[in-house]
């Protein structure tokens, strides 16, 4: 979990880069996205980016191991 402090209207865009991790050689960029923070913050719709408040630990109705 990351927490950021931003100032509107100066810092309105968050850019996220996703890299793989290589044991040998350099890590490779596998994706990126940009989030308009001001638009998300002032939205009258649920702006939580689809993150659930609760997760159950099961797969197709079966309990998962803690391994």
Biopython code that builds the backbone (N, CA, C, O; Angstrom):
import numpy as np
from Bio.PDB.StructureBuilder import StructureBuilder

atoms = [
    (1, "UNK", "N", (0.849, -1.170, 0.000)),
    (1, "UNK", "CA", (0.000, 0.000, 0.000)),
    (1, "UNK", "C", (0.894, 1.232, 0.000)),
    (1, "UNK", "O", (1.826, 1.351, 0.796)),
    (2, "UNK", "N", (0.590, 2.128, -0.897)),
    (2, "UNK", "CA", (1.325, 3.383, -0.989)),
    (2, "UNK", "C", (0.379, 4.529, -0.680)),
    (2, "UNK", "O", (-0.785, 4.511, -1.080)),
    (3, "UNK", "N", (0.882, 5.519, 0.030)),
    (3, "UNK", "CA", (0.088, 6.707, 0.319)),
    (3, "UNK", "C", (0.862, 7.914, -0.174)),
    (3, "UNK", "O", (2.034, 8.089, 0.159)),
    (4, "UNK", "N", (0.203, 8.747, -0.968)),
    (4, "UNK", "CA", (0.831, 9.922, -1.542)),
    (4, "UNK", "C", (0.083, 11.175, -1.126)),
    (4, "UNK", "O", (-1.135, 11.152, -0.951)),
    (5, "UNK", "N", (0.809, 12.260, -0.970)),
    (5, "UNK", "CA", (0.201, 13.564, -0.732)),
    (5, "UNK", "C", (0.425, 14.395, -1.989)),
    (5, "UNK", "O", (1.562, 14.578, -2.424)),
    (6, "UNK", "N", (-0.652, 14.894, -2.565)),
    (6, "UNK", "CA", (-0.553, 15.682, -3.792)),
    (6, "UNK", "C", (-1.263, 17.011, -3.600)),
    (6, "UNK", "O", (-2.086, 17.169, -2.698)),
    (7, "UNK", "N", (-0.931, 17.963, -4.463)),
    (7, "UNK", "CA", (-1.558, 19.285, -4.434)),
    (7, "UNK", "C", (-2.274, 19.516, -5.754)),
    (7, "UNK", "O", (-1.653, 19.487, -6.817)),
    (8, "UNK", "N", (-3.585, 19.746, -5.688)),
    (8, "UNK", "CA", (-4.341, 20.082, -6.892)),
    (8, "UNK", "C", (-4.269, 21.582, -7.078)),
    (8, "UNK", "O", (-4.333, 22.285, -6.069)),
    (9, "UNK", "N", (-4.146, 22.123, -8.234)),
    (9, "UNK", "CA", (-4.141, 21.487, -9.546)),
    (9, "UNK", "C", (-2.739, 21.173, -10.068)),
    (9, "UNK", "O", (-2.599, 20.835, -11.243)),
    (10, "UNK", "N", (-1.700, 21.270, -9.241)),
    (10, "UNK", "CA", (-0.332, 21.084, -9.736)),
    (10, "UNK", "C", (-0.013, 19.638, -10.100)),
    (10, "UNK", "O", (0.552, 19.380, -11.163)),
    (11, "UNK", "N", (-0.364, 18.702, -9.239)),
    (11, "UNK", "CA", (-0.005, 17.296, -9.442)),
    (11, "UNK", "C", (-1.272, 16.488, -9.664)),
    (11, "UNK", "O", (-1.841, 15.946, -8.717)),
    (12, "UNK", "N", (-1.710, 16.408, -10.898)),
    (12, "UNK", "CA", (-2.996, 15.758, -11.159)),
    (12, "UNK", "C", (-2.859, 14.385, -11.791)),
    (12, "UNK", "O", (-3.834, 13.635, -11.839)),
    (13, "UNK", "N", (-1.671, 14.034, -12.279)),
    (13, "UNK", "CA", (-1.530, 12.758, -12.973)),
    (13, "UNK", "C", (-0.507, 11.870, -12.268)),
    (13, "UNK", "O", (0.613, 12.294, -11.982)),
    (14, "UNK", "N", (-0.914, 10.632, -11.996)),
    (14, "UNK", "CA", (-0.035, 9.618, -11.412)),
    (14, "UNK", "C", (0.291, 8.611, -12.507)),
    (14, "UNK", "O", (-0.611, 8.038, -13.118)),
    (15, "UNK", "N", (1.578, 8.398, -12.755)),
    (15, "UNK", "CA", (2.001, 7.414, -13.745)),
    (15, "UNK", "C", (2.607, 6.226, -13.016)),
    (15, "UNK", "O", (3.527, 6.383, -12.213)),
    (16, "UNK", "N", (2.085, 5.033, -13.300)),
    (16, "UNK", "CA", (2.572, 3.798, -12.693)),
    (16, "UNK", "C", (3.275, 2.975, -13.757)),
    (16, "UNK", "O", (2.741, 2.769, -14.847)),
    (17, "UNK", "N", (4.467, 2.506, -13.440)),
    (17, "UNK", "CA", (5.228, 1.630, -14.321)),
    (17, "UNK", "C", (5.355, 0.277, -13.645)),
    (17, "UNK", "O", (5.613, 0.211, -12.443)),
    (18, "UNK", "N", (5.180, -0.802, -14.396)),
    (18, "UNK", "CA", (5.297, -2.162, -13.871)),
    (18, "UNK", "C", (6.457, -2.843, -14.588)),
    (18, "UNK", "O", (6.498, -2.899, -15.817)),
    (19, "UNK", "N", (7.405, -3.361, -13.794)),
    (19, "UNK", "CA", (8.576, -4.042, -14.328)),
    (19, "UNK", "C", (8.586, -5.489, -13.863)),
    (19, "UNK", "O", (8.099, -5.805, -12.778)),
    (20, "UNK", "N", (9.145, -6.369, -14.691)),
    (20, "UNK", "CA", (9.405, -7.724, -14.221)),
    (20, "UNK", "C", (10.733, -7.698, -13.461)),
    (20, "UNK", "O", (11.455, -6.702, -13.504)),
    (21, "UNK", "N", (11.053, -8.786, -12.769)),
    (21, "UNK", "CA", (12.295, -8.855, -12.007)),
    (21, "UNK", "C", (13.147, -9.970, -12.588)),
    (21, "UNK", "O", (12.764, -11.139, -12.549)),
    (22, "UNK", "N", (14.294, -9.610, -13.122)),
    (22, "UNK", "CA", (15.205, -10.583, -13.711)),
    (22, "UNK", "C", (16.387, -10.802, -12.776)),
    (22, "UNK", "O", (16.957, -9.844, -12.253)),
    (23, "UNK", "N", (16.754, -12.065, -12.568)),
    (23, "UNK", "CA", (17.933, -12.366, -11.762)),
    (23, "UNK", "C", (19.207, -12.021, -12.523)),
    (23, "UNK", "O", (20.207, -11.627, -11.923)),
    (24, "UNK", "N", (19.170, -12.166, -13.835)),
    (24, "UNK", "CA", (20.310, -11.831, -14.680)),
    (24, "UNK", "C", (19.830, -10.822, -15.717)),
    (24, "UNK", "O", (18.774, -10.998, -16.324)),
    (25, "UNK", "N", (20.606, -9.776, -15.912)),
    (25, "UNK", "CA", (20.209, -8.762, -16.882)),
    (25, "UNK", "C", (19.346, -7.688, -16.234)),
    (25, "UNK", "O", (19.201, -7.629, -15.013)),
    (26, "UNK", "N", (18.785, -6.850, -17.079)),
    (26, "UNK", "CA", (17.985, -5.736, -16.556)),
    (26, "UNK", "C", (16.507, -6.105, -16.492)),
    (26, "UNK", "O", (16.023, -6.945, -17.252)),
    (27, "UNK", "N", (15.810, -5.465, -15.577)),
    (27, "UNK", "CA", (14.362, -5.648, -15.467)),
    (27, "UNK", "C", (13.696, -4.991, -16.677)),
    (27, "UNK", "O", (14.167, -3.971, -17.178)),
    (28, "UNK", "N", (12.593, -5.590, -17.140)),
    (28, "UNK", "CA", (11.911, -5.107, -18.341)),
    (28, "UNK", "C", (10.589, -4.449, -17.976)),
    (28, "UNK", "O", (9.849, -4.939, -17.123)),
    (29, "UNK", "N", (10.305, -3.333, -18.635)),
    (29, "UNK", "CA", (9.013, -2.673, -18.482)),
    (29, "UNK", "C", (7.953, -3.545, -19.143)),
    (29, "UNK", "O", (8.048, -3.848, -20.332)),
    (30, "UNK", "N", (6.941, -3.949, -18.372)),
    (30, "UNK", "CA", (5.886, -4.791, -18.949)),
    (30, "UNK", "C", (4.553, -4.058, -19.050)),
    (30, "UNK", "O", (3.597, -4.586, -19.618)),
    (31, "UNK", "N", (4.482, -2.846, -18.503)),
    (31, "UNK", "CA", (3.249, -2.080, -18.644)),
    (31, "UNK", "C", (3.325, -0.756, -17.917)),
    (31, "UNK", "O", (4.181, -0.548, -17.058)),
    (32, "UNK", "N", (2.424, 0.126, -18.270)),
    (32, "UNK", "CA", (2.312, 1.409, -17.584)),
    (32, "UNK", "C", (0.892, 1.920, -17.729)),
    (32, "UNK", "O", (0.178, 1.552, -18.661)),
    (33, "UNK", "N", (0.495, 2.768, -16.802)),
    (33, "UNK", "CA", (-0.818, 3.398, -16.880)),
    (33, "UNK", "C", (-0.737, 4.773, -16.237)),
    (33, "UNK", "O", (0.133, 5.040, -15.407)),
    (34, "UNK", "N", (-1.647, 5.627, -16.630)),
    (34, "UNK", "CA", (-1.732, 6.974, -16.059)),
    (34, "UNK", "C", (-3.108, 7.143, -15.428)),
    (34, "UNK", "O", (-4.127, 6.777, -16.016)),
    (35, "UNK", "N", (-3.120, 7.704, -14.219)),
    (35, "UNK", "CA", (-4.366, 7.921, -13.488)),
    (35, "UNK", "C", (-4.526, 9.417, -13.265)),
    (35, "UNK", "O", (-3.633, 10.065, -12.721)),
    (36, "UNK", "N", (-5.651, 9.961, -13.678)),
    (36, "UNK", "CA", (-5.965, 11.371, -13.438)),
    (36, "UNK", "C", (-6.499, 11.486, -12.014)),
    (36, "UNK", "O", (-7.669, 11.196, -11.765)),
    (37, "UNK", "N", (-5.650, 11.906, -11.080)),
    (37, "UNK", "CA", (-6.017, 11.942, -9.663)),
    (37, "UNK", "C", (-7.121, 12.949, -9.375)),
    (37, "UNK", "O", (-8.017, 12.686, -8.572)),
    (38, "UNK", "N", (-7.056, 14.090, -10.026)),
    (38, "UNK", "CA", (-8.068, 15.121, -9.800)),
    (38, "UNK", "C", (-9.439, 14.634, -10.253)),
    (38, "UNK", "O", (-10.437, 14.856, -9.568)),
    (39, "UNK", "N", (-9.489, 13.975, -11.395)),
    (39, "UNK", "CA", (-10.739, 13.434, -11.905)),
    (39, "UNK", "C", (-11.285, 12.364, -10.958)),
    (39, "UNK", "O", (-12.488, 12.325, -10.704)),
    (40, "UNK", "N", (-10.411, 11.492, -10.431)),
    (40, "UNK", "CA", (-10.842, 10.444, -9.501)),
    (40, "UNK", "C", (-11.328, 11.060, -8.189)),
    (40, "UNK", "O", (-12.337, 10.623, -7.635)),
    (41, "UNK", "N", (-10.622, 12.065, -7.696)),
    (41, "UNK", "CA", (-10.948, 12.669, -6.405)),
    (41, "UNK", "C", (-12.291, 13.393, -6.439)),
    (41, "UNK", "O", (-13.078, 13.282, -5.499)),
    (42, "UNK", "N", (-12.554, 14.126, -7.505)),
    (42, "UNK", "CA", (-13.775, 14.920, -7.585)),
    (42, "UNK", "C", (-14.936, 14.187, -8.265)),
    (42, "UNK", "O", (-15.988, 14.781, -8.500)),
    (43, "UNK", "N", (-14.753, 12.915, -8.579)),
    (43, "UNK", "CA", (-15.815, 12.135, -9.206)),
    (43, "UNK", "C", (-16.978, 11.946, -8.235)),
    (43, "UNK", "O", (-16.764, 11.753, -7.038)),
    (44, "UNK", "N", (-18.201, 12.002, -8.743)),
    (44, "UNK", "CA", (-19.350, 11.749, -7.872)),
    (44, "UNK", "C", (-19.677, 10.260, -7.825)),
    (44, "UNK", "O", (-20.597, 9.837, -7.125)),
    (45, "UNK", "N", (-18.915, 9.474, -8.577)),
    (45, "UNK", "CA", (-19.065, 8.022, -8.567)),
    (45, "UNK", "C", (-18.025, 7.426, -7.627)),
    (45, "UNK", "O", (-17.113, 8.121, -7.181)),
    (46, "UNK", "N", (-18.163, 6.154, -7.332)),
    (46, "UNK", "CA", (-17.203, 5.487, -6.449)),
    (46, "UNK", "C", (-15.823, 5.531, -7.099)),
    (46, "UNK", "O", (-15.606, 4.912, -8.140)),
    (47, "UNK", "N", (-14.905, 6.250, -6.498)),
    (47, "UNK", "CA", (-13.583, 6.458, -7.093)),
    (47, "UNK", "C", (-12.504, 5.620, -6.416)),
    (47, "UNK", "O", (-11.339, 6.015, -6.404)),
    (48, "UNK", "N", (-12.866, 4.482, -5.858)),
    (48, "UNK", "CA", (-11.899, 3.637, -5.162)),
    (48, "UNK", "C", (-11.132, 2.708, -6.071)),
    (48, "UNK", "O", (-10.457, 1.800, -5.587)),
    (49, "UNK", "N", (-11.214, 2.903, -7.374)),
    (49, "UNK", "CA", (-10.491, 2.098, -8.366)),
    (49, "UNK", "C", (-10.875, 0.635, -8.322)),
    (49, "UNK", "O", (-10.088, -0.207, -8.755)),
    (50, "UNK", "N", (-12.042, 0.298, -7.822)),
    (50, "UNK", "CA", (-12.499, -1.084, -7.842)),
    (50, "UNK", "C", (-11.862, -1.989, -6.814)),
    (50, "UNK", "O", (-11.932, -3.211, -6.951)),
    (51, "UNK", "N", (-11.243, -1.433, -5.789)),
    (51, "UNK", "CA", (-10.599, -2.246, -4.762)),
    (51, "UNK", "C", (-11.645, -2.666, -3.742)),
    (51, "UNK", "O", (-12.330, -1.828, -3.155)),
    (52, "UNK", "N", (-11.758, -3.966, -3.539)),
    (52, "UNK", "CA", (-12.748, -4.498, -2.599)),
    (52, "UNK", "C", (-12.321, -4.235, -1.154)),
    (52, "UNK", "O", (-11.129, -4.160, -0.853)),
    (53, "UNK", "N", (-13.295, -4.098, -0.278)),
    (53, "UNK", "CA", (-13.011, -3.897, 1.140)),
    (53, "UNK", "C", (-12.745, -5.211, 1.858)),
    (53, "UNK", "O", (-12.150, -5.214, 2.936)),
    (54, "UNK", "N", (-13.184, -6.349, 1.269)),
    (54, "UNK", "CA", (-13.039, -7.649, 1.917)),
    (54, "UNK", "C", (-12.774, -8.720, 0.866)),
    (54, "UNK", "O", (-13.390, -8.722, -0.199)),
    (55, "UNK", "N", (-11.858, -9.624, 1.172)),
    (55, "UNK", "CA", (-11.565, -10.754, 0.295)),
    (55, "UNK", "C", (-11.718, -12.042, 1.078)),
    (55, "UNK", "O", (-11.269, -12.130, 2.221)),
    (56, "UNK", "N", (-12.346, -13.045, 0.478)),
    (56, "UNK", "CA", (-12.438, -14.376, 1.068)),
    (56, "UNK", "C", (-11.353, -15.245, 0.464)),
    (56, "UNK", "O", (-10.997, -15.096, -0.705)),
    (57, "UNK", "N", (-10.827, -16.161, 1.280)),
    (57, "UNK", "CA", (-9.742, -17.024, 0.840)),
    (57, "UNK", "C", (-10.307, -18.358, 0.381)),
    (57, "UNK", "O", (-10.391, -19.299, 1.170)),
    (58, "UNK", "N", (-10.696, -18.450, -0.896)),
    (58, "UNK", "CA", (-11.245, -19.689, -1.440)),
    (58, "UNK", "C", (-11.059, -19.709, -2.944)),
    (58, "UNK", "O", (-10.951, -18.664, -3.586)),
    (59, "UNK", "N", (-11.024, -20.899, -3.493)),
    (59, "UNK", "CA", (-10.937, -21.082, -4.940)),
    (59, "UNK", "C", (-12.001, -22.084, -5.337)),
    (59, "UNK", "O", (-11.969, -23.232, -4.893)),
    (60, "UNK", "N", (-12.936, -21.668, -6.160)),
    (60, "UNK", "CA", (-14.032, -22.522, -6.625)),
    (60, "UNK", "C", (-14.712, -23.256, -5.466)),
    (60, "UNK", "O", (-15.038, -24.438, -5.575)),
    (61, "UNK", "N", (-14.922, -22.543, -4.354)),
    (61, "UNK", "CA", (-15.638, -23.110, -3.218)),
    (61, "UNK", "C", (-14.786, -23.922, -2.262)),
    (61, "UNK", "O", (-15.303, -24.414, -1.259)),
    (62, "UNK", "N", (-13.486, -24.081, -2.537)),
    (62, "UNK", "CA", (-12.601, -24.844, -1.662)),
    (62, "UNK", "C", (-11.667, -23.900, -0.923)),
    (62, "UNK", "O", (-11.189, -22.917, -1.489)),
    (63, "UNK", "N", (-11.409, -24.201, 0.350)),
    (63, "UNK", "CA", (-10.494, -23.373, 1.130)),
    (63, "UNK", "C", (-9.077, -23.522, 0.594)),
    (63, "UNK", "O", (-8.681, -24.614, 0.187)),
    (64, "UNK", "N", (-8.318, -22.447, 0.591)),
    (64, "UNK", "CA", (-6.935, -22.480, 0.119)),
    (64, "UNK", "C", (-5.994, -22.761, 1.282)),
    (64, "UNK", "O", (-6.297, -22.442, 2.431)),
    (65, "UNK", "N", (-4.849, -23.362, 0.973)),
    (65, "UNK", "CA", (-3.819, -23.575, 1.986)),
    (65, "UNK", "C", (-3.127, -22.256, 2.274)),
    (65, "UNK", "O", (-3.155, -21.342, 1.451)),
    (66, "UNK", "N", (-2.501, -22.155, 3.450)),
    (66, "UNK", "CA", (-1.785, -20.941, 3.827)),
    (66, "UNK", "C", (-0.341, -20.937, 3.344)),
    (66, "UNK", "O", (0.419, -20.040, 3.708)),
    (67, "UNK", "N", (0.058, -21.912, 2.535)),
    (67, "UNK", "CA", (1.456, -22.014, 2.084)),
    (67, "UNK", "C", (1.839, -20.859, 1.220)),
    (67, "UNK", "O", (2.977, -20.786, 0.756)),
]
sb = StructureBuilder()
sb.init_structure("model")
sb.init_model(0)
sb.init_chain("A")
sb.init_seg("    ")
for serial, (resi, resn, name, xyz) in enumerate(atoms, 1):
    if name == "N":
        sb.init_residue(resn, " ", resi, " ")
    sb.init_atom(name, np.array(xyz, "f"), 0.0, 1.0, " ", f" {name:<3s}", serial, name[0])
structure = sb.get_structure()
